Amino acid sequence: MKNNEQLWEIGITVLRSLGSHYEESMDSAAKEFGLESPIWYPLTAAYIFKPDPISVQRLKVRSPYSSTSYFENPLQALTESRFLTQSPLGGFTLTDRGNEATLAIMLAAYNAMEAISVLSEDKMRSLTNSLGRLVQVCMIHGYPISKWSIIYSRRLDGSSQDNYTAKIDQYLSDLSSFRDDSHLASWRHLDVGGHAWDVLSVIWREGPILIDLVADRLVRRKWTKEETNQAADELRIKGWIEGSMELTITESGIHIRDEAEALTNDYFFSPWDSAPGNDLETLSILLPELNELLGVD
């Protein structure tokens, strides 16, 4: 049996492979409503937050690494095109048009997954059931304390019970969300901003590295170079990095980041030890089989 870390690496690969099979279908469905990617992405988030409104603050709970403008711009665009409307409680809610578009986009993904060549029905059913039980174990386990991401991820499970491919995709997405919960719990007590933590992670992985390259790595999150410089200053004050143009992580920074990674793994994999052994054995056999099949053109 593969160890849990190896098994999860395969699970992530399967999740990405499945996504590559349905992303185009989702984009095509969105275009029927005049929406281009990535503008439509917040619609699914708005769907899972119902009846509560979606807001920048809510979105930043799971992704404190992204700038405010990263979320504000698409929310504003979706409001102007009448897919979202401002809520009297603050934030935004789906309009009827927005709800229709979201359901169409989700249905396109489910239909695309039903058409994927996968394992036999018995194997897919067995894999689905084992993944589902693992997700439930993670939901009820004591750590991490907050399960914000996985709780909201579960709300997106709208596929039929016999669409095993879609269920597997959903359960792997749930586990990925739980991984995010676990990582957030590993560092949020350190009194450091999300962008600064992201900068530290880049330097931890790639350093020594020029500050301009760090900014380039994180431009996808809509941070300016000035904001990335400010985040680096935050880390210098804490003694976790040093240097001005070329940034190097200090021994203290390495200790902090290594400890957070270890805690992430502890929080994430601890529930797996409570999962039935036959489920983990099933996953160790069938996930690699599905991964190999999805990798074949």
NUKE-10245 format. One line per 8 residues: number of its first residue (from 1); their letters; for each residue x negated, y negated, z negated of C-alpha. Coordinates in steps of 0.5 Angstrom, whole numbers, plus 2048, in hexadecimal, padded with zeros to 3 digits. Layout:
# NUKE-10245
NUM) A) X Y Z ~ ...
//
This chain:
# NUKE-10245
1) MKNNEQLW) 800 800 800 ~ 7FD 7F9 802 ~ 7FC 7F4 7FC ~ 801 7EF 7FB ~ 7FD 7E9 7FE ~ 7FC 7ED 804 ~ 803 7EF 805 ~ 805 7E7 804
9) EIGITVLR) 800 7E5 809 ~ 804 7EA 80E ~ 80A 7E8 80C ~ 808 7E0 80E ~ 806 7E3 814 ~ 80C 7E6 816 ~ 810 7E0 814 ~ 80C 7DC 819
17) SLGSHYEE) 80D 7E1 81E ~ 815 7E1 81D ~ 815 7D9 81D ~ 811 7D9 824 ~ 817 7DE 827 ~ 81C 7D9 825 ~ 81A 7D2 824 ~ 81B 7D1 82C
25) SMDSAAKE) 822 7D3 82B ~ 823 7CE 825 ~ 820 7C8 829 ~ 825 7CA 82F ~ 82B 7CA 82A ~ 829 7C3 827 ~ 828 7C0 82E ~ 82F 7C2 830
33) FGLESPIW) 831 7BD 82B ~ 82B 7B8 82D ~ 826 7BA 828 ~ 81F 7BB 829 ~ 81A 7BE 824 ~ 818 7BC 81F ~ 81E 7B7 81E ~ 823 7BD 81C
41) YPLTAAYI) 81F 7C0 817 ~ 822 7BD 811 ~ 829 7BF 813 ~ 828 7C6 810 ~ 825 7C3 80A ~ 82C 7BF 809 ~ 830 7C5 80B ~ 82D 7C9 805
49) FKPDPISV) 82D 7C3 800 ~ 835 7C2 801 ~ 839 7C0 7FE ~ 833 7BB 7FB ~ 830 7B6 7FF ~ 829 7B7 803 ~ 824 7B2 801 ~ 81D 7B0 801
57) QRLKVRSP) 81C 7B2 7FA ~ 81F 7B9 7FB ~ 81B 7BA 801 ~ 815 7B8 7FD ~ 816 7BD 7F7 ~ 814 7C3 7FC ~ 80F 7BF 800 ~ 80C 7B9 7FC
65) YSSTSYFE) 806 7BA 801 ~ 80A 7B6 806 ~ 80B 7AE 806 ~ 811 7AB 805 ~ 811 7A9 80D ~ 811 7B0 80F ~ 818 7B1 80C ~ 81B 7AA 80D
73) NPLQALTE) 81A 7A9 814 ~ 81E 7B0 816 ~ 823 7AF 811 ~ 824 7A8 814 ~ 824 7AA 81B ~ 829 7B0 819 ~ 82E 7AA 816 ~ 82E 7A6 81C
81) SRFLTQSP) 830 7AB 820 ~ 835 7AD 81C ~ 833 7B4 819 ~ 832 7B1 812 ~ 836 7AC 80F ~ 834 7A8 808 ~ 837 7AB 802 ~ 83A 7A6 7FD
89) LGGFTLTD) 835 7AB 7F8 ~ 82F 7A9 7FB ~ 82C 7AC 801 ~ 82F 7B0 807 ~ 834 7B5 808 ~ 836 7B9 80F ~ 83B 7B6 813 ~ 840 7BB 817
97) RGNEATLA) 83C 7BA 81D ~ 836 7BB 819 ~ 839 7C2 816 ~ 83B 7C4 81D ~ 834 7C3 81F ~ 830 7C6 819 ~ 835 7CD 81A ~ 833 7CD 821
105) IMLAAYNA) 82C 7CC 820 ~ 82C 7D2 81B ~ 830 7D6 81F ~ 82B 7D6 825 ~ 826 7D8 820 ~ 82A 7DE 81E ~ 82C 7E0 825 ~ 825 7E0 827
113) MEAISVLS) 822 7E4 822 ~ 828 7E9 823 ~ 825 7EA 82A ~ 81D 7EB 828 ~ 81B 7F2 829 ~ 819 7F5 822 ~ 819 7FB 81E ~ 81E 801 81E
121) EDKMRSLT) 825 7FF 81A ~ 823 803 814 ~ 81C 800 813 ~ 81F 7F9 814 ~ 825 7FA 80F ~ 820 7FD 80A ~ 81B 7F8 80B ~ 820 7F3 80A
129) NSLGRLVQ) 823 7F6 804 ~ 81C 7F6 801 ~ 81A 7EF 802 ~ 821 7ED 7FF ~ 820 7F0 7F9 ~ 819 7ED 7F8 ~ 81C 7E6 7F9 ~ 821 7E7 7F4
137) VCMIHGYP) 81C 7E9 7EF ~ 818 7E3 7F1 ~ 81F 7DF 7EF ~ 820 7E2 7E8 ~ 818 7E2 7E6 ~ 816 7DD 7E1 ~ 810 7DA 7E5 ~ 810 7D5 7E7
145) ISKWSIIY) 815 7D1 7E3 ~ 818 7CD 7E9 ~ 81A 7D1 7EF ~ 81D 7CB 7F3 ~ 81A 7CD 7FA ~ 81D 7D4 7FA ~ 823 7D3 7F7 ~ 825 7CE 7FD
153) SRRLDGSS) 822 7D3 802 ~ 827 7D8 800 ~ 82C 7D3 802 ~ 82A 7D4 809 ~ 82C 7DB 809 ~ 831 7DB 80E ~ 830 7E1 813 ~ 834 7E7 813
161) QDNYTAKI) 833 7ED 80F ~ 831 7F1 815 ~ 82C 7EC 818 ~ 826 7EF 815 ~ 821 7EB 818 ~ 824 7E5 816 ~ 825 7E7 80F ~ 81D 7E9 80F
169) DQYLSDLS) 81C 7E2 811 ~ 820 7DF 80C ~ 81D 7E3 806 ~ 816 7E2 809 ~ 818 7DA 809 ~ 81A 7DB 802 ~ 814 7DE 7FF ~ 810 7D9 803
177) SFRDDSHL) 814 7D4 7FF ~ 813 7D7 7F9 ~ 80B 7D7 7FA ~ 80C 7CF 7FB ~ 810 7CF 7F4 ~ 80A 7D3 7F1 ~ 805 7CE 7F4 ~ 809 7C8 7F2
185) ASWRHLDV) 809 7CB 7EB ~ 801 7CC 7EB ~ 7FF 7C5 7EC ~ 805 7C0 7EA ~ 803 7BF 7E3 ~ 7FC 7BC 7E5 ~ 7FF 7B5 7E6 ~ 7FD 7B5 7ED
193) GGHAWDVL) 801 7B2 7F3 ~ 803 7B7 7F8 ~ 7FF 7B4 7FE ~ 7F9 7B4 7F9 ~ 7F9 7BB 7F8 ~ 7FA 7BC 7FF ~ 7F4 7B9 801 ~ 7F0 7BD 7FB
201) SVIWREGP) 7F2 7C3 7FE ~ 7EF 7C1 805 ~ 7E9 7BF 802 ~ 7E9 7C6 7FE ~ 7EA 7CA 804 ~ 7E6 7C6 809 ~ 7E1 7C1 805 ~ 7DC 7BE 806
209) ILIDLVAD) 7E1 7BA 80B ~ 7E1 7B3 80D ~ 7E7 7AF 80B ~ 7E9 7AD 812 ~ 7EA 7B5 813 ~ 7EE 7B6 80D ~ 7F3 7B0 80F ~ 7F3 7B4 816
217) RLVRRKWT) 7F5 7BA 813 ~ 7FB 7B7 80F ~ 7FD 7B2 814 ~ 803 7B7 815 ~ 806 7B5 80F ~ 806 7AE 811 ~ 801 7AB 80C ~ 7FD 7A5 80E
225) KEETNQAA) 7F5 7A5 80E ~ 7F6 7A0 808 ~ 7FA 7A5 804 ~ 7F6 7AA 805 ~ 7F0 7A6 803 ~ 7F4 7A4 7FD ~ 7F5 7AC 7FB ~ 7EE 7AD 7FC
233) DELRIKGW) 7ED 7A7 7F7 ~ 7F2 7AB 7F2 ~ 7EE 7B1 7F2 ~ 7E7 7AD 7F1 ~ 7EA 7AA 7EB ~ 7EB 7B1 7E8 ~ 7E4 7B3 7EA ~ 7E7 7B9 7EF
241) IEGSMELT) 7E3 7B6 7F5 ~ 7DE 7B2 7F7 ~ 7DB 7AE 7FD ~ 7DE 7A8 801 ~ 7DD 7AA 808 ~ 7DC 7B1 807 ~ 7E0 7B4 802 ~ 7DD 7BA 7FD
249) ITESGIHI) 7E1 7BE 7F8 ~ 7DE 7BE 7F1 ~ 7DD 7C4 7EC ~ 7E3 7C1 7E8 ~ 7E7 7C0 7EF ~ 7E5 7C8 7F1 ~ 7E8 7CA 7EA ~ 7EE 7C6 7EA
257) RDEAEALT) 7F0 7C9 7F1 ~ 7EE 7D0 7F0 ~ 7F2 7D0 7EA ~ 7F8 7CE 7EE ~ 7F7 7D3 7F3 ~ 7F6 7D8 7EE ~ 7FC 7D6 7EA ~ 800 7D6 7F1
265) NDYFFSPW) 7FF 7DD 7F2 ~ 800 7DF 7EB ~ 807 7DB 7EB ~ 809 7DE 7F2 ~ 807 7E5 7F1 ~ 809 7E6 7EA ~ 810 7E8 7EC ~ 80D 7ED 7F1
273) DSAPGNDL) 80B 7F1 7EB ~ 812 7F2 7E9 ~ 814 7F4 7F0 ~ 816 7FC 7F1 ~ 810 7FF 7F3 ~ 814 803 7F9 ~ 816 7FC 7FC ~ 80E 7F9 7FC
281) ETLSILLP) 80C 800 7FF ~ 812 7FF 804 ~ 80F 7F8 806 ~ 808 7FA 806 ~ 80A 7FF 80C ~ 80F 7FB 810 ~ 80D 7F4 80F ~ 806 7F6 813
289) ELNELLGV) 80B 7FA 818 ~ 80F 7F4 819 ~ 809 7EF 81A ~ 806 7F4 81F ~ 80C 7F4 823 ~ 80D 7ED 823 ~ 806 7EC 825 ~ 807 7EF 82C
297) D) 80A 7EB 832
//
